[in-house]
Amino acid sequence: MKNRTASAGEECLENRVARLEDQARFTLDALELAASLGDFKVSISSLHDPTLLLHEVVSRVATITSFTASAVYLVDEGISDFYLAYSDQQEWNDKIESAIASFIDSGMFAFALREGRPVVVHSVELQRRVLLHVLETSSRVRGMFVGVFPDGAKNLTAIEMALLSIVCKNCASAVEVFELYKCFRSGGEDVVAFSESLPVGFLDIDESGRILFANKVAGKLLDSVATPEKRHFIDFLVAEERDRIESLLISCLAFCMPRQEYQAEALAKPQSTMRTQTVLDSVNGQKVVSLHITPLVRNGGMVLRGILAPADETPTGEEQIEGMSL
């Protein structure tokens, strides 16, 4: 009897160890997968439309769970409306669009936008369960991922949902970077229109230090509701900061100049970008702001493209400018 009891106890322990080993192995596999989900292996700067990027996103989702059909809706910045940007099963497009229209009418689409996590709902039009996951960055909503479950599919585990959220967040960031590259390539009025929608100050400074363009946020930070164009950026700073910031601006300009043209300036090594904090001298008192400057060559001339944000909003500002400064 004792031997039989001991044998049962050993078998129970062996089974428990085996389960723990499987769980540990699954956790490690999940972590490795999570680490690879953000690498879309797509050169975003060379894309002229997001199709390849969205295809890669759907492929990443397929490594987590299989959907009968997957689609990605993006936001049309011009009219602030959603449109079907990509689908891996074209024959499902009409049904998917009909289902999304129904979700919009019922308020389920708006609910999924607010949740920031996977939302699973039944679709009458598709006669299937549908997963919705918002594509959102720290600054705005970029779109919505839509996945149509196969008949009889099991519910996603908590780990699968977490991995899916990682893909969707990385997708939103990649789409935002793509839009920024697209904006900067197009130039002109598109840059102006896009910059006005940014939550941070956006300004261009010429070689002499004059402000060529500033969006509304930058104008508000500079306390110049009337556009600050043609005024020198240095003039908006407290006196103690002007020499330091001017030297940094010259150093950024020197990065794109022939060597002999900047040697006489007795500068430190020219730098391709500058990120610092400085103090604005405004009519309402002094303001500590974060400033990020990158030199660009535009139409044969030099431009310093800058991002300006209140110092207490530095994390948001820096997330925005990572893509802009490239």
C-alpha positions in Angstrom: 0.0 0.0 0.0 2.8 2.4 0.9 4.7 1.7 -2.3 1.5 2.3 -4.3 0.9 5.6 -2.5 4.5 6.7 -3.0 4.3 5.8 -6.6 1.1 7.9 -7.1 2.8 10.8 -5.3 5.9 10.7 -7.5 3.7 10.5 -10.6 1.8 13.6 -9.5 5.0 15.5 -8.9 6.4 14.4 -12.3 3.2 15.6 -14.0 3.4 18.9 -12.1 7.0 19.5 -13.1 6.2 18.7 -16.7 3.4 21.2 -16.7 5.7 23.9 -15.2 8.3 23.1 -17.8 5.7 23.5 -20.6 4.5 26.7 -19.1 8.1 28.1 -18.8 8.8 27.1 -22.4 5.6 28.7 -23.6 6.5 31.9 -21.7 9.9 32.1 -23.2 8.5 31.5 -26.7 6.0 34.2 -26.1 8.7 36.6 -25.0 10.8 35.8 -28.1 7.8 36.3 -30.3 7.0 39.7 -28.6 10.6 40.9 -29.2 10.3 40.1 -32.9 6.8 41.5 -33.5 7.9 45.1 -33.9 10.5 44.4 -36.6 8.4 44.7 -39.8 11.5 44.4 -42.0 10.0 47.2 -44.2 12.0 50.3 -45.2 9.3 52.8 -44.3 11.2 55.8 -45.7 11.1 54.2 -49.2 7.3 53.5 -49.2 4.9 55.5 -51.2 1.8 53.8 -49.8 1.3 51.7 -46.7 0.2 48.5 -48.4 3.5 46.6 -47.8 3.6 47.8 -44.2 0.0 46.6 -43.5 0.6 43.3 -45.3 3.6 42.8 -42.9 1.4 43.6 -39.9 -1.3 41.1 -40.9 1.5 38.5 -41.3 2.7 39.2 -37.8 -0.8 38.8 -36.5 -1.1 35.4 -38.2 1.9 34.2 -36.2 -0.3 34.7 -33.0 -3.6 33.4 -34.2 -5.3 32.5 -37.5 -8.2 34.6 -38.8 -10.4 33.7 -41.8 -9.9 37.3 -43.0 -7.9 40.2 -41.7 -8.2 43.9 -42.6 -6.8 47.2 -41.5 -8.7 50.5 -41.5 -6.7 53.7 -41.5 -7.8 57.3 -40.8 -8.1 59.7 -43.7 -6.4 62.8 -42.2 -8.2 65.1 -44.6 -11.7 64.2 -43.5 -11.0 62.4 -40.3 -12.9 59.3 -41.5 -11.9 55.6 -41.6 -11.3 53.7 -44.8 -10.4 50.1 -45.7 -6.7 50.3 -46.5 -5.8 46.6 -46.6 -7.4 43.2 -46.6 -5.8 39.8 -47.1 -9.0 38.3 -48.4 -10.5 40.5 -51.1 -13.7 38.5 -51.4 -14.6 39.4 -47.8 -14.3 43.1 -48.3 -17.9 43.9 -48.9 -19.0 41.9 -45.8 -16.3 43.4 -43.6 -17.3 47.0 -44.7 -20.9 46.2 -44.0 -20.1 44.8 -40.6 -18.0 47.9 -39.7 -20.8 50.2 -40.8 -23.1 48.3 -38.5 -20.6 48.5 -35.6 -20.3 52.3 -36.2 -24.1 52.7 -36.1 -24.4 50.6 -32.9 -21.6 52.4 -31.1 -19.4 49.3 -30.9 -16.8 50.8 -33.1 -16.5 53.8 -30.9 -16.3 51.5 -27.9 -13.3 49.6 -29.4 -11.6 53.0 -30.1 -11.8 53.9 -26.5 -10.8 50.5 -25.1 -7.2 50.3 -26.4 -7.3 46.5 -26.2 -8.8 43.6 -28.3 -12.6 43.7 -28.4 -14.4 40.6 -29.6 -18.0 41.1 -30.9 -20.5 39.0 -33.0 -21.3 40.3 -36.4 -24.7 39.6 -37.9 -23.4 40.4 -41.4 -20.5 38.0 -41.2 -22.2 35.4 -39.0 -18.9 35.2 -37.2 -17.1 36.7 -34.2 -15.0 39.7 -35.1 -12.0 41.1 -33.2 -11.4 44.8 -33.3 -8.2 46.5 -32.0 -7.6 50.2 -32.3 -4.3 51.4 -33.9 -3.3 54.2 -31.6 -0.1 56.2 -30.8 0.4 58.6 -27.9 -0.9 61.4 -30.0 -3.8 60.1 -32.0 -5.8 57.2 -33.4 -4.3 55.9 -36.6 -6.8 53.1 -37.6 -8.4 49.8 -36.6 -7.4 46.2 -37.0 -10.2 43.8 -37.9 -9.9 40.1 -37.6 -12.7 37.6 -38.6 -12.6 34.4 -36.5 -13.1 31.0 -38.2 -16.2 29.1 -37.2 -15.8 27.4 -33.9 -12.6 29.2 -33.0 -11.6 29.2 -29.4 -11.3 32.4 -27.4 -7.8 34.0 -27.4 -5.7 33.5 -24.3 -4.5 36.5 -22.2 -1.0 36.1 -23.6 -2.3 36.0 -27.2 -4.3 39.2 -26.6 -1.2 40.9 -25.1 0.9 39.9 -28.1 -1.8 41.1 -30.5 -1.8 44.5 -28.7 2.0 44.7 -29.2 1.6 44.2 -32.9 -1.2 46.8 -33.1 0.7 49.4 -31.2 3.8 48.9 -33.3 1.6 49.1 -36.4 0.2 52.4 -35.3 3.7 53.8 -34.7 4.9 52.6 -38.1 1.9 54.1 -39.8 2.6 57.4 -38.0 6.3 57.4 -39.1 5.2 56.6 -42.7 2.8 59.6 -42.7 5.6 61.8 -41.5 8.0 60.6 -44.2 5.3 61.1 -46.8 4.6 64.6 -45.5 8.2 65.6 -45.6 8.8 64.1 -49.0 5.8 66.0 -50.5 6.8 69.4 -48.9 4.9 72.6 -49.5 1.2 72.9 -48.5 1.1 69.3 -47.4 3.7 70.0 -44.7 1.8 73.0 -43.6 -1.5 71.2 -43.4 0.0 68.2 -41.6 2.0 70.4 -39.1 -1.1 72.1 -38.0 -2.5 68.8 -36.8 0.5 68.0 -34.7 0.2 68.3 -30.9 3.6 69.8 -30.6 5.2 73.1 -31.9 6.6 72.7 -35.4 8.9 75.4 -37.0 11.4 76.0 -39.7 14.4 78.3 -39.2 16.6 79.6 -42.0 20.4 80.1 -42.0 20.2 83.5 -40.4 18.0 82.3 -37.6 14.7 83.7 -38.8 11.5 81.7 -38.4 10.2 80.7 -41.8 7.2 78.8 -40.6 5.6 78.0 -37.3 2.4 76.0 -36.7 -0.3 77.2 -34.3 1.1 75.3 -31.3 4.5 76.9 -31.8 2.9 80.3 -32.2 1.1 79.8 -28.9 4.2 78.7 -27.1 6.0 81.8 -28.5 3.1 84.0 -27.4 2.7 85.2 -30.9 -0.8 84.4 -32.1 0.0 86.6 -35.0 2.4 84.3 -36.9 6.1 84.8 -35.7 7.4 84.3 -39.3 10.4 86.5 -40.3 11.3 87.1 -36.6 14.5 85.6 -35.2 14.0 82.6 -33.0 16.7 83.8 -30.6 14.6 86.9 -29.8 12.0 84.7 -28.1 14.5 83.4 -25.5 15.7 84.8 -22.2 18.9 86.8 -22.5 20.9 84.2 -20.6 20.1 81.5 -23.2 20.6 83.3 -26.4 24.3 82.7 -26.9 24.1 79.0 -26.0 21.2 78.3 -28.3 22.7 80.4 -31.2 25.9 78.4 -30.9 23.9 75.1 -31.1 22.0 76.3 -34.1 25.2 77.2 -35.9 26.6 73.8 -35.0 23.6 72.1 -36.6 23.9 74.2 -39.7 27.6 73.4 -39.9 26.8 69.7 -40.3 25.5 70.3 -43.8 28.0 72.9 -44.8 31.4 72.4 -46.6 34.1 72.1 -44.0 35.9 75.3 -44.9 32.7 77.3 -44.3 32.3 76.5 -40.7 35.9 76.3 -39.5 36.1 80.1 -38.9 33.2 79.9 -36.5 35.4 78.2 -33.8 32.6 75.7 -33.1 32.5 72.4 -31.4 32.1 69.4 -33.7 29.2 69.9 -36.0 26.2 67.9 -35.0 23.4 66.3 -37.1 20.7 67.0 -34.5 20.3 69.1 -31.3 18.0 68.3 -28.4 18.0 70.5 -25.4 15.9 72.5 -23.0 15.7 76.3 -23.0 13.7 79.1 -21.6 11.2 81.3 -23.6 10.7 84.9 -22.5 7.0 85.3 -22.9 4.6 88.1 -22.0 3.1 85.7 -19.4 6.4 84.9 -17.9 9.2 82.5 -18.6 8.5 79.1 -20.0 10.8 76.1 -19.9 10.5 74.2 -23.2 12.2 71.2 -24.9 13.7 72.0 -28.3 14.7 69.5 -31.0 16.4 70.8 -34.2 17.5 68.9 -37.3 19.3 70.4 -40.3 17.7 69.8 -43.7 18.5 70.8 -47.3 15.4 72.1 -49.0 15.4 73.5 -52.6 19.2 74.1 -52.5 19.0 76.0 -49.2 19.5 75.1 -45.5 16.6 74.8 -43.1 16.6 73.9 -39.5 13.4 72.0 -38.7 12.4 72.2 -35.1 10.0 70.7 -32.7 9.0 72.7 -29.6 7.1 71.4 -26.6 6.6 72.4 -23.0 9.2 70.7 -20.8 6.5 68.8 -18.8 5.4 67.2 -22.0 8.8 66.1 -23.1 8.0 62.3 -23.3 5.1 63.0 -25.7 7.2 65.5 -27.7 10.1 63.2 -28.1 7.9 60.3 -29.2 6.5 62.6 -31.9 9.9 63.8 -33.1 11.7 60.4 -33.4 10.1 59.9 -36.8 10.1 63.6 -37.8 13.8 64.1 -37.5 14.9 61.4 -39.9 
